[in-house]
Amino acid sequence: MIKTTLTKSNLAILLSIAAIGIFLSAISYQYSTITANDISRIASMDVRSNAKIEAHDLSQILVHSIDSVTNNLQTLSNAPPFQNASDVKTGQVLLNAAQDSTKQLTDGYYWLDKQGRIITWSNIDSPTLKKYKGFNLSDREFFTVPRDLRVPYYSSIFESPDKIPRLYISYPIIETNKSNSNGTGSISGNSTETRKFGGIIIAPISVQTIGKFLQKGLSPYFISSLGLMDENGVFIYARNHTLVGKNYLSDEFQSTIPEDAKKSYNNILKRSLGDSPGAEDITFRGNTSTISYQPVLINGKHLWTIFIGSPHNLTSDVGYLIDQQKNFSTIVIATIASISIGMAFLILSWNRRLVTAVNTRTSELKNANQSLIESNRLLASANEQLKVHDRMQREFINIAAHELRTPIMPILGDAEYMERQVNTGVEPTFLDNEQIRSIIRNAKRLDRLASDILDVTKIESKSLKLRKELFNLNDVLAAAVQDVKLQIANNLELQQNIQVLFKPINIDVLADKGRLYQVVSNLLSNAVKFSERGSISVEVQKSSNQVMVSVRDTGLGIDSEILPRLFSKFVSKSENGTGLGLFISRSIIEAHGGKIWAYNNRIERGATFTFCIPLGVG
């Protein structure tokens, strides 16, 4: 047996290989760290940008709505029934019409005479009007300011007699009379115009209504909390309803702020009472949030300030995923370095033996060389597979992270809100129906994403199995159509704009009932996603040995860029999709021995998705 030893040159080679492997691992780790920090920074910038946009959009929505109320008040104050205080019946009709136009915001429109007594208000019945007519409100600021200054009045928060906090907008009725300067009463000749105070028109807005109005304007896909303060720092609306009517410097509000963040938070609120918008970050207990504020200007005057608080959960979630990828890359490089060192050691050992026995073991040398070539080929092939796997994993993580953060952020936001209430001792913990529906809706979205990922795994591992049974295809189509109608009905923006058309037809098929429902439901959901108005129709055709189902919509159609690869993985032009639905649908249909295809409609707008499967019955 030939004894093997390591020479200094061989040892130097081994150490060089080990050093190169360690160097590559360090470079990979450093690159991953820099990439993680850059992505976290970009995510934080994205949160700040979205918060500023949300605050600006909400302020514009509120300004336009308040302008509508002010315009109604101005129109009513100039109308003859209110100018002359003579025709209460016609005035009642005008008040009703004004309330109908702004009922999503105002509680009503009230008419007070020049002494501050109630004449009537919108949508009032005769017994109630008889009970409260003449009630004196002349001591209220919303009456005295328009009476004395002859200008519109926008109040801060007041508690009404029914114990409901409200804002008040009032407009003076200025009676304009023309008279002849010579006292004859004739219009001709010199005349003078007199302007007398004739009462006011008031529009009250409850704090609860303005809160719901603003919450409705928030994007459901952006985790945030909302607040509204007047120019003096008094909360008009807050998620914690006990703070309404309290100043931000009050003990009630200050007790809800962590001690280590109190100074920074109060400085942000103080700056927000100025006339300039802004967005600032605040960090405490290891968590960062963006406070975005936007002044609400009515007729050039700063009346209120809108706040939006947005926690940076996205940054930590993305960082966690990147850390996982960074660790995986480090392990892969360390493994390759270890394999290289092992291979180098084997090669050096083989070389030593071959040098000492070159004349007697020529055939073994050829076999060893062949083994080396094959090993290198396998190593290169394994390395290429690792690169492909690494690329696919990065692609999947990017898409999954984008899809996961959308439902996770509202769930985390509501959970953190509940936690803060518990930690600050607020009893009872308040959670409204919209928050509960948001948690359920986003949890279901996570469940659908998990199901899609599981289906893709089964498809790629060729373990997708069908449970075929004989059933009436109309049952599946009718159920899917009914579900998408409910989806549309629950969306206020779509329920008046989209119709779903389906003519029942009885056709027996031998197929997997649940999987066919999944395909039809997916096609209908896609049609709703890309349709703002129009119709969605489901059509069925039967031939001697197969059935064909088509879903036609009048929406945006299919982008020409993705049409050739529409049924591949991760292909989507929507910001709210993974691009897995159509890939799964194609795999299900092909597993039934059928085909699926799509095209843009030629005459009308929209697209048509069609699939056909064998009947499977005699």
C-alpha positions in Angstrom: 0.0 0.0 0.0 1.3 3.4 -1.0 1.5 5.9 1.9 0.1 9.4 1.2 1.3 12.6 2.7 0.5 16.3 2.2 3.3 18.4 0.9 3.6 22.2 1.6 2.4 23.0 -1.9 -0.6 20.7 -1.5 -1.4 22.2 1.9 -1.2 25.7 0.4 -3.6 24.7 -2.3 -6.1 23.4 0.2 -5.8 26.5 2.4 -6.3 28.7 -0.7 -9.5 26.9 -1.7 -10.8 27.2 1.9 -10.0 30.9 2.0 -11.8 31.4 -1.3 -14.9 29.7 0.0 -14.8 31.8 3.2 -14.3 35.0 1.1 -17.3 34.1 -1.1 -19.5 33.4 1.9 -18.5 36.8 3.5 -19.2 38.6 0.2 -22.6 36.9 -0.1 -23.5 37.8 3.5 -22.4 41.4 3.0 -24.4 41.7 -0.2 -27.5 40.2 1.4 -27.2 42.6 4.3 -26.9 45.6 2.0 -29.8 44.4 -0.1 -31.9 43.9 3.0 -31.2 47.4 4.2 -32.0 48.9 0.8 -35.3 47.0 0.6 -36.2 48.1 4.2 -35.4 51.7 3.3 -37.5 51.5 0.1 -40.4 49.9 2.0 -40.2 52.7 4.6 -40.3 55.3 1.8 -43.3 53.5 0.3 -45.1 53.6 3.6 -44.4 57.4 4.0 -45.5 58.1 0.4 -48.7 56.1 0.8 -49.5 57.8 4.1 -49.1 61.3 2.6 -51.2 60.4 -0.4 -53.9 58.9 1.8 -54.0 62.1 4.0 -54.1 64.4 1.0 -56.9 62.5 -0.7 -59.0 62.3 2.5 -58.6 66.1 3.0 -59.7 66.8 -0.5 -62.7 64.5 -0.1 -63.7 66.2 3.1 -63.2 69.7 1.6 -65.4 68.9 -1.3 -68.1 67.4 0.9 -68.0 70.4 3.3 -68.2 72.7 0.2 -71.3 70.9 -0.9 -72.9 71.6 2.5 -71.8 75.2 2.4 -73.2 75.7 -1.1 -76.5 74.3 0.1 -76.6 76.7 3.0 -75.7 79.6 0.8 -78.4 78.7 -1.7 -81.0 78.2 1.0 -80.2 81.5 2.7 -80.7 83.4 -0.6 -84.0 81.6 -1.5 -87.2 83.7 -1.3 -89.0 81.5 1.3 -86.1 82.1 3.8 -85.5 85.8 2.7 -89.1 86.7 3.4 -89.7 84.1 6.2 -93.2 83.8 4.7 -93.5 80.4 3.0 -92.6 77.8 5.6 -94.1 75.0 3.5 -91.8 75.7 0.5 -88.9 76.2 2.8 -89.5 72.8 4.3 -89.4 71.3 0.8 -86.0 73.0 0.1 -84.6 71.9 3.4 -85.6 68.3 2.6 -84.0 68.5 -0.8 -80.8 69.9 0.7 -80.6 67.0 3.2 -81.2 64.4 0.6 -78.2 65.7 -1.4 -75.7 65.5 1.6 -77.3 62.9 3.8 -74.1 60.8 3.8 -72.6 63.6 6.0 -75.2 65.9 7.5 -77.8 65.1 10.2 -80.2 67.7 8.8 -80.8 71.4 7.9 -82.3 73.7 10.5 -84.0 77.1 10.0 -83.8 79.6 12.9 -85.5 83.1 12.8 -83.7 86.3 13.7 -84.4 85.8 17.4 -82.7 82.3 17.3 -86.0 80.4 17.5 -86.5 77.2 15.5 -88.9 77.6 12.6 -88.5 74.1 11.1 -85.9 71.5 9.9 -85.6 68.9 7.2 -87.6 65.7 7.1 -89.6 66.6 10.3 -93.1 65.3 10.9 -95.9 67.6 12.2 -96.1 66.3 15.8 -92.4 66.7 16.4 -92.3 70.1 14.7 -95.2 71.2 16.9 -93.3 70.1 20.0 -90.0 71.9 19.3 -91.1 74.8 17.1 -90.0 78.1 18.7 -87.2 76.5 20.8 -84.7 79.2 21.5 -81.1 78.7 20.5 -80.0 82.3 20.5 -77.3 81.7 23.1 -75.4 79.2 20.9 -72.2 80.3 19.2 -73.4 78.9 15.8 -76.1 81.6 16.0 -74.4 84.6 17.6 -71.3 84.6 15.3 -73.3 84.7 11.9 -75.7 87.2 13.5 -73.0 89.6 14.7 -70.4 89.2 11.9 -72.7 88.3 9.0 -70.4 85.5 7.9 -70.6 81.7 7.7 -69.6 79.8 10.8 -67.7 76.5 11.2 -67.7 75.2 14.8 -65.4 72.9 16.7 -67.0 70.0 18.5 -70.1 70.6 20.6 -72.2 68.1 22.6 -75.8 68.4 21.5 -78.8 68.1 23.9 -79.1 64.5 22.9 -75.5 63.9 24.2 -74.1 63.3 20.7 -71.0 65.3 19.9 -71.4 67.3 16.6 -69.9 70.0 14.4 -72.1 72.8 13.2 -71.9 74.8 10.0 -74.3 77.9 9.9 -75.0 80.5 7.3 -76.7 83.9 7.9 -79.9 84.9 6.1 -79.4 88.5 5.0 -82.6 90.1 3.9 -82.0 92.6 1.1 -84.6 95.3 0.6 -84.6 98.2 -2.0 -86.5 101.5 -1.2 -86.9 104.8 -3.0 -84.8 107.5 -1.4 -87.6 110.1 -1.8 -90.0 107.9 0.2 -92.5 107.3 -2.6 -92.1 103.6 -2.7 -91.5 103.8 -6.4 -88.6 101.7 -7.9 -87.7 104.5 -10.3 -85.4 107.3 -9.3 -82.7 107.1 -6.6 -83.0 104.0 -4.4 -81.1 102.5 -1.5 -80.5 98.9 -0.5 -80.8 97.8 3.1 -79.4 94.5 4.4 -80.9 93.1 7.6 -80.2 89.9 9.5 -83.1 87.5 9.0 -82.0 84.3 10.8 -79.7 81.4 10.0 -79.6 78.0 8.3 -77.7 75.3 10.2 -76.3 71.9 9.2 -75.1 69.7 12.1 -72.7 66.9 11.4 -72.2 64.2 14.1 -68.7 63.1 15.0 -69.6 59.5 14.4 -70.8 60.3 10.9 -67.7 62.2 9.9 -65.6 59.4 11.3 -67.3 56.8 9.2 -67.2 59.1 6.2 -63.4 59.4 6.5 -62.9 55.7 7.3 -64.7 54.8 4.2 -62.2 56.9 2.2 -59.3 54.9 3.5 -57.8 52.2 1.2 -58.6 48.7 2.7 -55.1 47.6 1.4 -53.2 50.2 3.5 -52.9 49.6 7.2 -53.4 52.8 9.1 -55.2 54.6 11.9 -57.2 57.9 11.4 -57.6 61.1 13.5 -59.1 64.5 13.0 -58.2 67.6 15.1 -59.4 71.2 15.0 -57.0 74.2 14.8 -56.8 74.3 18.6 -55.6 70.7 19.0 -59.0 69.3 20.1 -59.8 65.8 18.8 -62.9 65.8 16.6 -62.5 62.1 15.7 -60.2 59.4 17.0 -60.2 55.6 16.9 -60.4 55.7 20.7 -63.8 57.4 21.0 -63.1 58.5 24.6 -60.6 61.0 23.3 -63.2 62.9 21.2 -63.5 66.5 22.5 -60.2 66.3 24.4 -57.1 68.4 23.6 -54.0 66.5 22.6 -52.2 67.9 25.7 -54.9 66.6 28.1 -54.1 63.9 30.6 -56.6 61.5 28.9 -54.6 61.6 25.6 -51.1 61.9 27.1 -51.7 58.7 29.2 -52.1 56.7 26.0 -48.6 57.7 24.7 -45.6 55.6 25.8 -43.3 57.7 28.0 -40.2 57.3 25.8 -42.2 58.6 22.7 -44.2 61.4 24.4 -41.9 64.3 23.6 -41.4 63.4 19.9 -45.1 62.6 19.4 -46.3 65.9 21.0 -43.8 67.9 18.8 -45.3 66.2 15.7 -48.8 67.1 16.7 -47.8 70.7 17.5 -46.2 71.1 14.1 -49.3 69.6 12.4 -51.4 72.5 13.7 -49.6 74.8 11.2 -50.7 75.3 7.6 -48.2 72.9 5.9 -48.7 69.1 5.3 -46.0 66.7 6.3 -45.1 63.1 7.2 -42.7 62.2 10.0 -41.5 58.9 11.5 -41.6 58.1 15.2 -39.9 55.0 16.7 -40.5 53.5 20.2 -40.1 50.1 21.7 -38.4 48.9 18.5 -41.4 49.8 16.3 -41.5 52.6 13.7 -44.7 54.4 12.5 -45.2 57.3 10.1 -47.5 60.1 11.2 -48.8 61.9 8.1 -50.8 65.1 8.6 -52.7 67.3 6.1 -54.5 70.6 6.9 -58.1 71.0 5.8 -58.7 74.4 4.3 -62.2 75.8 3.9 -62.4 79.0 2.0 -58.7 79.5 2.6 -59.0 79.1 6.4 -57.3 76.2 8.3 -60.1 74.6 10.2 -59.0 71.0 10.9 -56.1 68.7 10.4 -56.3 65.0 9.3 -53.9 62.5 10.7 -52.9 59.1 9.4 -50.7 56.8 11.5 -49.0 53.9 9.5 -46.9 51.3 11.3 -43.9 50.0 9.3 -44.8 46.3 9.6 -44.0 45.8 6.0 -40.3 46.6 6.6 -39.9 44.0 9.3 -41.8 41.3 7.3 -39.7 41.9 4.2 -36.5 41.9 6.3 -37.4 38.6 7.8 -37.9 37.0 4.4 -34.6 38.5 3.2 -32.8 37.2 6.2 -34.1 33.7 5.4 -32.9 34.1 1.8 -29.5 35.5 3.0 -29.0 32.5 5.3 -29.9 30.1 2.6 -27.4 31.7 0.2 -24.7 31.5 2.8 -25.4 27.8 3.4 -25.3 27.1 -0.3 -21.9 28.8 -0.8 -20.5 27.1 2.3 -21.7 23.8 1.0 -20.1 24.4 -2.4 -16.8 25.5 -0.7 -16.9 22.3 1.4 -17.5 20.1 -1.6 -14.6 21.9 -3.5 -12.2 21.3 -0.6 -13.2 17.7 -0.4 -12.8 17.3 -4.2 -9.4 19.0 -4.0 -8.3 16.7 -1.2 -9.4 13.6 -3.2 -7.7 14.9 -6.4 -4.4 15.5 -4.5 -4.5 12.1 -3.0 -5.2 10.4 -6.3 -2.5 12.5 -8.0 0.1 11.4 -5.4 -0.8 7.7 -5.9 -0.7 8.0 -9.7 2.7 9.7 -9.6 4.2 6.9 -7.6 2.5 4.1 -9.7 2.3 5.7 -13.1 4.0 2.7 -15.0 2.0 0.0 -13.3 -1.5 1.5 -13.0 -2.1 3.3 -16.3 -5.6 1.9 -16.6 -6.5 3.1 -13.1 -5.3 6.6 -14.1 -7.7 6.6 -17.1 -10.5 5.5 -14.9 -9.7 8.1 -12.3 -9.6 10.8 -15.0 -12.9 9.7 -16.4 -14.4 9.7 -12.9 -13.0 13.2 -12.4 -14.7 14.5 -15.6 -18.0 12.9 -14.7 -17.8 14.4 -11.2 -17.1 17.9 -12.6 -20.0 17.5 -15.0 -22.3 16.5 -12.1 -21.0 19.3 -10.0 -21.7 21.8 -12.8 -25.1 20.4 -13.4 -25.9 20.6 -9.6 -24.6 24.2 -9.5 -26.9 25.1 -12.5 -29.9 23.5 -10.8 -29.1 25.5 -7.6 -29.0 28.7 -9.7 -32.4 27.9 -11.3 -33.9 27.0 -7.9 -32.5 30.1 -6.4 -34.0 32.3 -9.1 -37.4 30.7 -8.9 -37.3 31.0 -5.1 -36.5 34.7 -5.3 -39.3 35.2 -7.8 -41.8 33.3 -5.6 -40.7 35.2 -2.4 -41.1 38.6 -4.1 -44.7 37.7 -5.3 -45.7 35.9 -2.1 -44.3 38.8 0.1 -46.4 41.3 -2.0 -49.5 39.1 -1.7 -49.0 38.2 2.0 -48.4 41.8 3.2 -51.8 43.0 1.7 -54.0 40.8 4.0 -51.5 40.7 6.9 -51.2 44.4 7.4 -54.9 45.1 8.2 -55.0 42.0 10.5 -51.8 43.2 12.3 -53.1 46.8 12.5 -56.4 45.8 14.2 -54.6 43.3 16.5 -52.1 46.0 17.5 -54.9 48.5 18.1 -56.6 46.0 20.4 -53.3 45.4 22.2 -52.7 49.1 22.7 -56.2 49.4 24.2 -55.6 46.5 26.5 -52.1 47.9 27.5 -53.5 51.3 28.2 -56.3 50.0 30.3 -59.2 51.1 28.1 -62.3 49.2 29.0 -64.1 47.8 27.1 -61.9 47.0 24.1 -63.6 48.5 21.1 -63.7 46.7 17.8 -66.3 47.7 15.2 -68.0 45.5 12.6 -65.8 46.8 9.8 -62.6 45.8 11.6 -64.1 42.3 12.2 -65.1 42.0 8.6 -61.6 43.2 7.6 -59.9 40.5 9.7 -62.2 37.8 8.3 -61.8 39.0 4.7 -58.0 39.1 4.9 -57.8 35.8 6.8 -59.8 34.2 4.0 -57.5 35.8 1.5 -54.5 34.2 3.3 -56.4 30.9 3.2 -56.9 31.2 -0.6 -53.2 32.1 -1.1 -52.2 29.1 0.9 -54.6 26.8 -1.1 -53.2 28.2 -4.4 -49.6 27.5 -3.3 -50.6 24.0 -2.2 -52.2 23.3 -5.5 -49.2 24.5 -7.4 -47.0 22.2 -5.3 -49.3 19.3 -6.2 -49.3 20.2 -9.8 -45.5 20.5 -10.1 -45.0 17.2 -8.1 -47.6 15.6 -10.4 -49.7 14.6 -7.4 -52.8 16.5 -8.3 -55.6 13.9 -8.1 -59.2 14.1 -9.3 -62.2 12.8 -7.5 -64.6 12.2 -10.4 -68.3 11.7 -9.9 -71.4 12.0 -12.1 -73.3 15.2 -11.5 -75.3 18.0 -13.2 -72.9 20.7 -14.4 -75.7 23.3 -13.8 -75.2 22.8 -10.0 -71.6 24.0 -10.2 -72.3 26.9 -12.6 -75.3 28.1 -10.6 -73.3 28.0 -7.3 -70.3 29.9 -8.8 -72.6 32.5 -10.3 -74.5 33.0 -7.0 -71.2 33.4 -5.1 -69.9 36.1 -7.5 -73.2 37.9 -7.3 -72.8 38.1 -3.5 -69.2 39.3 -4.1 -70.6 42.1 -6.3 -73.4 42.9 -3.9 -70.9 43.4 -1.0 -68.9 45.9 -3.1 -70.8 49.3 -3.1 -68.9 50.5 -6.1 -69.8 47.4 -8.3 -73.3 46.5 -7.2 -75.0 49.0 -9.5 -72.7 48.6 -12.4 -72.2 44.9 -13.2 -74.8 42.3 -14.1 -74.1 38.6 -14.1 -76.1 36.7 -16.8 -76.6 32.9 -16.8 -79.2 30.7 -18.4 -79.4 27.3 -16.6 -78.9 24.2 -18.7 -78.9 20.5 -17.5 -75.9 18.6 -18.6 -74.5 15.5 -16.8 -70.7 15.1 -16.7 -68.2 12.7 -15.1 -65.6 15.0 -13.4 -64.3 16.4 -10.2 -67.1 18.6 -9.0 -65.0 20.7 -6.5 -62.2 21.3 -9.0 -64.6 22.4 -11.8 -66.2 24.9 -9.3 -62.7 26.2 -8.5 -62.1 26.8 -12.2 -65.4 28.6 -12.9 -65.2 30.6 -9.7 -61.7 31.7 -10.7 -62.8 32.8 -14.1 -65.8 34.8 -12.7 -63.6 36.5 -10.1 -61.1 37.5 -12.7 -64.0 39.0 -14.8 -65.2 41.0 -11.8 -61.6 42.2 -11.0 -61.1 43.7 -14.5 -64.7 45.1 -15.0 -65.9 48.3 -13.6 -69.3 48.2 -15.3 -71.2 46.2 -17.9 -72.1 42.6 -17.8 -70.5 39.1 -17.2 -72.2 36.2 -19.0 -71.8 32.4 -18.6 -72.6 30.4 -21.7 -72.7 26.6 -22.1 -72.6 24.5 -25.3 -72.8 20.7 -25.6 -71.7 18.5 -28.4 -71.8 14.7 -28.8 -68.8 14.0 -26.5 -67.8 17.2 -24.8 -69.2 20.3 -23.1 -67.8 23.9 -23.5 -68.2 26.7 -20.9 -67.4 30.3 -21.8 -67.2 33.3 -19.4 -67.5 36.6 -21.3 -67.0 40.1 -19.8 -67.1 43.7 -20.9 -64.1 44.8 -18.9 -60.6 46.0 -19.7 -59.6 42.9 -21.8 -56.3 41.0 -21.7 -53.1 43.0 -22.0 -51.3 42.0 -25.3 -48.0 41.7 -23.4 -49.2 38.8 -21.2 -51.7 37.2 -23.6 -49.2 34.6 -25.1 -48.2 33.4 -21.6 -51.5 34.0 -19.8 -51.8 30.5 -18.3 -48.2 30.4 -17.0 -47.2 30.8 -13.4 -46.9 34.3 -11.9 -48.3 36.1 -15.0 -50.6 39.0 -13.9 -51.1 42.7 -14.6 -53.1 43.1 -11.4 -51.6 44.5 -8.2 -53.9 42.1 -6.2 -53.0 38.8 -7.6 -50.2 36.1 -7.6 -50.7 35.0 -11.2 -51.4 31.4 -10.0 -55.2 31.2 -10.5 -55.1 30.7 -14.3 -52.1 28.3 -14.1 -54.0 26.1 -11.6 -57.2 26.3 -13.7 -55.3 25.2 -16.9 -53.8 22.3 -14.9 -57.2 21.2 -13.6 -58.8 21.3 -17.1 -55.9 19.4 -18.7 -56.1 16.8 -16.0 -59.7 16.2 -17.1 -58.4 15.7 -20.7 -59.7 19.1 -21.8 -58.4 22.5 -23.0 -58.7 26.1 -21.9 -58.0 29.3 -23.9 -58.8 33.0 -23.9 -59.1 35.9 -26.3 -60.1 39.6 -26.4 -63.6 40.3 -27.8 -63.6 41.6 -31.3 -66.7 43.8 -31.3 -67.3 44.8 -27.7 -64.9 45.5 -24.9 -63.6 42.8 -22.6 -62.4 39.2 -22.9 -63.7 35.7 -23.1 -62.3 32.6 -21.3 -63.4 29.2 -22.6 -62.7 25.7 -21.5 -64.0 22.3 -22.7 -63.9 18.9 -21.1 -65.1 15.5 -22.2 -68.6 14.5 -20.9 -67.2 11.2 -19.7 -70.6 9.5 -19.9 -72.1 7.4 -22.6 
